[in-house]
Amino acid sequence: MTTIPLQHLMRSIRQQIAKGEIELALGRLDNYLGAGAPGLRDEAVLLTARYNALRRDERKGTVPRDSAQAERASLISAFLELLDEVPHKISEDMRPVEPPRDTTEQPTVPAEVRLEMILGVNNLRQMSWIRQGLDAARSVCRVLTSRGLGTAFLIAPDLLMTNHHVIPDSVTASDATAEFNYELSFQGKPMPTCRYRLNARRFRSSVTLDYTIVGLLADSNKPSLESWGHLLLNPYADPVPGEHVIIIQHPNGGPKQIVLTANQVVNLSDDRLHYTTDTMPGSSGAPVFNDLWEVIAIHHVGGELHVNDKGDCRYVNEGILMSGIKPDAGDFWPEG
């Protein structure tokens, strides 16, 4: 393989910016940087989050037109400055390559046919993205209570979040357990699981926002709570319609599962997020991730009827946005 001049890639991305294809340009740069340039990728991710937040504010009408234009210009300027840094910070092995030339006769392809292109939203992901998802999945557990089964996830080594309707009070929490690793192996066999008691003395809940944060008790005979990791909550990354979300859950109280397809955001309304991701009873309390494996909402109900501007009806699932929960959680909101 031979190295393609990096400036060609940068020039192509700049052309997308000039045409107003900001999302595609950001996604293309993110795919290129991948896991091999974490510093630059973090900046690209931050710019993407700011751009999505601007789009959300414009949709809600909470930002004046002049302010939105100024913010968009600022973001574009920051993006262009980031592109200027790329050639100076990318190692040789991270530079784009082209496939080796084949000297055998190849069929002629009409000039108007474009063999490779992004169609709409950029859905390409680095392979490391799958590993990040597997790491995130470790923090998701099944909750067993006297009322039934649900899903929960660690937001700190000793704090769980789930729905209020899964654990509505400290009495329910005192008899409940959290079961980790309840899933199937690559061979399709049940994995060894670990159950921990909940700490009902650390308890905060909201009926309106349908969330509960409750403590988790360590057990010296079992793996440390830290070994299960914990998830990053992002209250500043509300998605916009058309984006995709991911849910890791225990549908019907069964082994842990994940939804990676047909999971489009339909709309946002106040503290609610509506999406087409499949869920079942038992999925209540599951984390709703964005593509950075940050928790942006908690799933709480399914089968809501949504009517769009054209009068078309469809059933969607609903989650509560972290941006709505954070102000209510107070000292229970995890640091960092």
Secondary structure by P-SEA (a helix, b strand, c coil): cccccaaaaaaaaaaaaaacaaaaaaaaaaaaaccccaaaaaaaaaaaaaaaaaaaaaaaccccaaaaaaaaaaaaaaaaaaaaaccccccccccccccccccccccccccccccccccccccccccaaaaaaaaaaaabbbbbcccccbbbbbccccbbbbbccccccaaaaaabbbbccccccccccccbbbbbbbcccbbbbbcccbbbbbbbbbbccccccccbbbbbbbccccccccbbbbbbcccccccbbbbccccccccccccbbbbcccccccccbbbbbcccccccbbbcccbbbbbccccbbbbbbbbbbaaaaaaaaccccccc
